[in-house]
Amino acid sequence: MGKPTGFMEISRKDRKYRPVEERIHHYREFVIALTDEEAGKQGARCMDCGIPYCHNGCPINNIIPDWNDLVYQDKWQEALDVLHSTNNFPEFTGRICPAPCEAACTLNLNDQPVTIKSIECSIIDKGWENGWIKPQTPQRRSGKRVAIVGSGPAGLACAQQLARAGHAVVVYEKNDRIGGLMRYGIPDFKMEKHIIDRRMAQMQAEGVTFRPNSHIGQDIPAQTLLDEYDAVVLAGGAEKPRDLPIPGRELKGVHFAMEFLPQQNKRNAGDNIPDGVGISAEGKHVLVIGGGDTGSDCIGTSIRQNAAHVTQIEILPQPPEKENKGLTWPLWPNKQRTSSSQEEGCDRDYSVSTKSFESDADGNVKQANCVRVEWKNEGGRWVMNEIPGSEFTIKAERVFLAMGFLHPVQEGLLKELGVDVDERGNVKADTLSYQTSQPKVFSAGDMRRGQSLVVWAIREGRQAARAVDEFLTGSSELPR
């Protein structure tokens, strides 16, 4: 633990953001890190709470009290070792994880949880700055070959663990750069991409081979992997977006979020987006449909592209300002949250259903026709009804659909392999063996569990690596 009386003597202090008027003019990260002294004081607030609920609040079971205490004692390198013992990529989670560990913190009972996510990010950033993070090459090679399809956090975590166990690992990625949705779905202002590149360099030194521009099931037959490798891990994303099949959906200017967001990341990387293909919010009235993280990413990107105005709507009711801790703690609560992008300037509206889009004379979307809805609990089931006479319109010259993802894309890879899928359309595999209906094929991350958090992807990648190691060698020393 930290200082026994630290939680009573020291107030919570988290990282801050650079001013809105400054940060909206660039795509760089804008979080102001805690100083070493500040991080140490925040670590001192970690109390001896008997049962550290933060452990289970964190999907990868980070040993949070231990590294909080080590930071308080100024033992940063030891803290880094403890952090890496459960998490391959703390620099990812320290930036883009919503921190369910903090919701589970005992001090969250009075809204003052330990700044776990900020301390985590401080530890890993200091590790990189001081050159403490080195390749961990295996002492022996197994002679076994593993193919991993997908280079998001699940695929990368699985690849690194298997390489350290001595297997020859090849990661296939359909896009031109490695990183999955962290590369092309997460805006650079939330996580700059050199963060991925330096991990890639470490993993290559550990023996991992990366093959971008390799679309399995399209450019490369899936059977090739079965023929050439001893095991195959499916670690792609749940990339089938939820559509909005209403009149006007086909109009120019109505796009899925994941048609819009990757383009700006590519521009930031120096790529040229051809005329006629590029999607821009500049000077436009933007409507974002969907209230989650992807919607917020569309807001922040639109603002940086100098949109005239941004509106975000959500079909669900507005969450309460504050949760009932007696009912929700230590679980992740449903409550009103404001993201950094929403803070930068947008109108938000709730309980709104979009009925149709209308076009101008050139076939471009110009307006959304909406209606307000109410939700009622009928027999234990929430039912939505439109409110008569509540129809209204929103000026919308760009519409971004950010309503979540249904399941992995079934065509190509999954159908070629013939793996079973569950009732939601995800690859069917349990969380012990991670084995699909095809014996040498495994699956982890969003492709197996559905759309989820980066921290869940890392957990599943690590656990799948152990399962594959056991499959190949009969036993494993890799942690679960």
N, C-alpha and C positions, 0 to 999 in steps of 0.2 A: 504494500500500500504506500501512499505518499505520506505526507505529514499527518499525524493523527488528528490534529485540530484544524488542518488546512481548509476543509470545506466550510468551517465556521468563520475563519479569519480572512479568506481570500474570495473575492467575488469572481463569478464567471466572466471571462474575457475571451471573445472569439476573434478570428480574423475579420478584417474589414475589407470593403471594396473601395477601389479608387472612384472618384466622383463620376456620376453619370455623364456630365457634360464632357468629361475627358475620355472615358472608355468607349463611348459609342462611335468614336472616330477611328477605331482600329480593331483588329481581330486578335490581339494578344491577350493573354491572361491578365486579369486585373485585381486578383486577390492579393492583399497585403499580408504577408506571412507574419506569424508571431516571432518576436525575437527569442533567442535562447532563454533569456531570463524570464520572459513572459510564459514560454512553454513550460519551463521548470515550475513556475508558480501554479500553472494550471494543472500540471501533473500532481502537485502537492494536494490538490483538492480531492483526488481519488481516495475515497474513504474505505475503511475496512468494513464493508457492508455485509459480511458473512456469506451471502450468496451473491456472486457477481453476475447479475442478470445480463450485463453487457455481453457476456460470453455467448449466451444463447440468442441475444438480440442480434449478434453478428453472425451471418450465415457461415463464415469461415472460422468461427470460434476463435477469433484473435484473443491472445492472452493479454488483455487490455490492462488490468491492474499492474501487471508486472512491468510492462514498458512505460506506463505512467510513472511508476516509482523510480525506474532507472533514469528517466529524464529528469525527475526531481533531484536525483542524486548526481546529475551531470555525467552519467555513464551512457553516453549516446551510442557508442559502438555496440555495447551490450544490448541496449534497447533495440538496435537495428537487427541483431541476431534473433532476438525474441520475436520481433515483428515478422521477419522473413520465415520463421519456423512454421507459420500458418498461412502466409500470404506471399505469393510470388511477386505481386505487383502493387505494393502499397502506394506508389505514385499515381496509379489509376484510381484506386478507391479513395485516396486522400483528396482527389479532385472531383470525382463524378459520382461517388456513392452518396445516397441521401442520409446515411448514418443512422440506421435503425438501432445501432448500439447506444447512441445518445438517448433515443426515446426510451430504451430499457434501463438506462442508468438510474440508480436509486435516487440520486439527487434531482432527477427529473420530476420527482413527486412534488417538488416546489419550484419547478420550471428553471432549475439551475444545474443542468447536467454538466458533467465534465466535458471539456472541449476535445473529445476523443479524436474526431476526424482531423482537427487542426494539429494535434500533437503527432498523430500518425504521419501526416504530410511533412511536418517539421523533421521527423526522424529520417524519413527516406530521402528527403532533399538534402539533408546534411550528409547522409551516406554517399550520395553521388558527388556532392561538392568536395568531400574529403578523400575520394578515391577508395572508399571501403568496399565497394561492390565489385567483386571480381567474378570471372567465369568459374564455375564449379564443374570441372571435367571429371568424368568417372574414372575409377581406377582400373576398370576392366570393361571390355566390350562384349556384349552378349551374342553378337552375330545375327540378332533379330532385327527386322525392318518393320517400321510402323508408318503408315500414311495417315495424316490428319487433314481432314477437309474443313477449311474455315480457319481464319487467323484472327478471330476476335479473342476476347479474354479467356474463354473456355479452351479454344484450340491452343493458344499460346501457353496457358498454364499446364495443359496436358503434355504439350511438346517438351517444355522445359523439364518437367518431372521425369518423363520417359528418357530423355537424353541423359539426365543425371543418373538414371538407373543403368545406363550403358547400352541402350538401344539406338539404332540408327533411325532418326526421325526426319520425315519430309513433310512440310506443311504446304498444302495446296490452297491457293487463294484465287478466286475468279477475277478480282479487281487488279489494277495495275500496281497497287501498293499494299503492303501488309498492314493489318490492324482491324479489319472488319468494320463494324459500325463505329468503333472508336476512331478510326481513320476518317471515315466519310459520313458518319451520322452525328458525332459529337462536334459542335463548332469549336474552332481553334481558341475562341475566347474562354472556353471552359477547360480545354486541355490542348496545349500546343503539341504538335506532332513529333517534335524532337524527343518528347517523352517516350514515344513508342520506339523511335529509331535507336535510342541507346540501349533499350532492352533487346532489340533485335541483334545488335552487335554482340552483346553478352551471350545470347543464345546461339549465335553462329559460332562463337568461340567454344561453346560447349558441345557443338556437333550438330546442331539443328540446321537443316537445309530449307530455305524458303523458295517456293516457286509461285510467284504471282502470275497473273494473266493465264491461269490454268483453271478453266471452268469444267469441273468434273460433271459428266453427264451431258455436256455440250461439245466442248473442244476435245476432251479426253474421255473415252468410254469408261464407265464405272468398273466394268469387268477388268480393265487393265490394273486397277488397284488390287483387286482380289487375286490376280495372277502374280503380281510382283511383290506383294507385301505379306507379312505374317499376321498382321492385324490392321484394321482400318477403323479410325475414329471419326464419326460424323459430328462436327462441332460448328456447323453453320448457324445462321440466325433464323428467327421466326419472321421471315421477310414478306409474307403474304399480307399486305395491308388491308385494313377494314375499309371498304369502299362506302360511298354514299349514293346509292342508285336512285336519284331523283331527277325530275325534268331539268335539263340544262347542264347535267354533269359533263356532257361532251364539249362544252364551250371552251374556247381558248382562254387560258388564264386560270383554269381550275386544275390543280395539281396535287398529287400525293406529296406529303412532306419530304419523303425520301427521294423525290425527283428534284426537289429544290435545294435541300441542305448540302448534299455532296458536291454540287456545282461550286458553291462558295469555297469549300475546303480545297477543291481542285485549283481554283483561281489563286488562293493563298499559297498553294504549293508551286505556283508558276505555270500551271497548265492554261492552255487557251481553250475557251469554250466557244465553238463555232457560232456564227450568227444564225439565228433561226432555231437554235437548240437551247441557248441560254435563257434562264428564267431570272427575271430581275423584279424587285419590288420598288425600285427607284421611282419616286413621284407618284406611286399608286396607293389607293386605299386598299389595305390588306385585311382580309378576314381569315382568321385561323380558327378552324373547327376542331375542338379537342383541347382539354384542359390539363394534359399531362406534361411531362418533361419535353417530349418532342414538339408539342405546341409552343412551349416556352422558347425552345431553340429556334423555331420559325420566327417568333417575335423578335428576339435579339438580333437575328440575321437580317430581318426586314428593316429594323431600325438602323442598322449599320449600312444598309444599302440606300438609306435616305427615303424610306417610305413616307408618303404624305400623312398617313394615319394607320394605326393598327388596332383592330378589334379582335378579341378572343371570346368565343362562345363555347358553352359546355351544356350538354343535354341534362346532366345531373343537377340536383339542387346545390346551392352554395353551402359548403361545409360550415360547421360552427366555428366561431373565432377561437374557442378554447375547448379542449376535450374534457370529458369527465374522467379524471385520473383513476378514480375508484373502479371504473368499468374497463378502462383500456390498458392502463399500465400493467406489465412492461411491454405490451404489444405496440405495434406501429399504429398511431391513432389517425382517425379521419378528422382533420381540422383544416381551417383556412391557412394556406401558405402562400407567400409571395416570392417568386423566384427573382433572381437578379435581373433577368430579362423583362419580367413584368414590371419591376421597379423602374425600368428605363423609360416606360411610357406606353401604356395601351389601355383601352377600355375593356373591362371584363364583364361578362354577363352569364347568368346561370339559368337553368331550366328553360333552355331555348332549343327548339327543334327547327331544322332547316327544311323547308318544304320544296323549294325550287330555286333555280338561278335564272336570271334574265340577261339577255345580251344586247349589245348595241348593234348598229347597222352592219358592223364588220364581223360579227360573230364572236366578239370578245365579251366576257362576263362583265356586267356592270352593277349587278345588285343581287342580293340574296333575299328571298321571301321567307320569313320566319314566323313562328307562332310560339307563344309561351305555353309551358306544360306544367302540370302539377303531379306530384308523386304521392300515392296513398298506399298504405299498408292494408291489403285486403287478404285476410286469412293467412297472415304470415308471409305474404308475397308482395313485393313492391310493384305497383302497377302505375304506368304513366298515362295521363289523359291530357289532351289539348284543352286549353281554356278558351271557350267560345268568345269571339270578339277581340282576341289579344294579338291578332296578326300585325306584323310590322315588317319594315324592310331595312336592310343594311347596305350602304354603298360598298361595293366589293369589286375592285378591278383586278385583284389577285386573290385567289382562294387557295388555302393550303389545308389539306385534309390530314389531320394528325390525331386520328381516333384509335390508334393502336394497331396491333398486328394479330392476325388470326392464328397462324401456324406456319411451319416451313413451306417453301414452294415445293409442291409434290412432283411436278414435271421434271424429267431429266434424272438427276442423281437418285432420288428415293425410289422412283418407279423402276429404274434400271436395276437397282440392287434388290428390289422386291422386299424391302423391310416392312414389317407390320407397323401401322400407325394406331394411335389410341382414338378415343371418341372425339377428341378435340383436333385431330389431324396432326399431332406431333409424333415423332418417332417413338415407338413403344420400347421402353427399356426401364428396368428398375434402378434404384439408387444403391444397390449393393454390387451387382455384377456389371451394370451399365451395358449389358449385352443385348443386342437386338435379336430379332427372330433369325438372323443370319449369324451363325456361331462366331465367325472371326470379325464381325462388324459390331462396333460399339457406338454409343451416342451420348453426348453430354452438352449441357448449356441450353440455350434457347431452343435449339432444334429438338431437344428431348422434353424440356419442361414448359416451353412456351415463352412468350415475351417476359423478360424479367430483368433483374439488376446485374450490373457488372460483378458485384460481389458473389452472387449466386453462380454466375458463370465460372468464376475462378474456383469456387468450391467444387463444382461438378467436374471441372477439368482436372483438378488434383485427384479427386476420388476415382474418376475414370482411369487416370494414369495408373493408380495402384491396381485397379481391376485388370487392366491390360497387362501390367507387369506380372501379375499372378497367372494370367492366362498363358503368357509366353514362357514363364520359367517355373511355375508351380508354387512360387512363394514370392513375397515382396517385402522389402524394408521401407518402402515409401509410406509416408503418413497418409491417413485419410483426412 
